[in-house]
């Protein structure tokens, strides 16, 4: 059903800009505003619903988490090697020695 609304040009321009910022049409923006005013779209209730769903979600229980385990191990090993390399660099720097030592390459 079509509804016509009259508003002053300044308010219509604000409406256009607000709808554009939100990425919706003026009609969609107005419909959402009316739904909220009528209590059909309550942001607080939606937030509460999302928070309740998030409280029961466990990422560790997913198959993707199990599949990612080898990658985590590999990345942890790389991180540990780089941390050890950094510490060796700092110690060599304190002793005034060149880094990396002759004939060696830093951990990759």
Helices and strands as residue ranges (DSSP letters): H 9-22, H 26-37, H 43-55, G 59-61, H 63-95
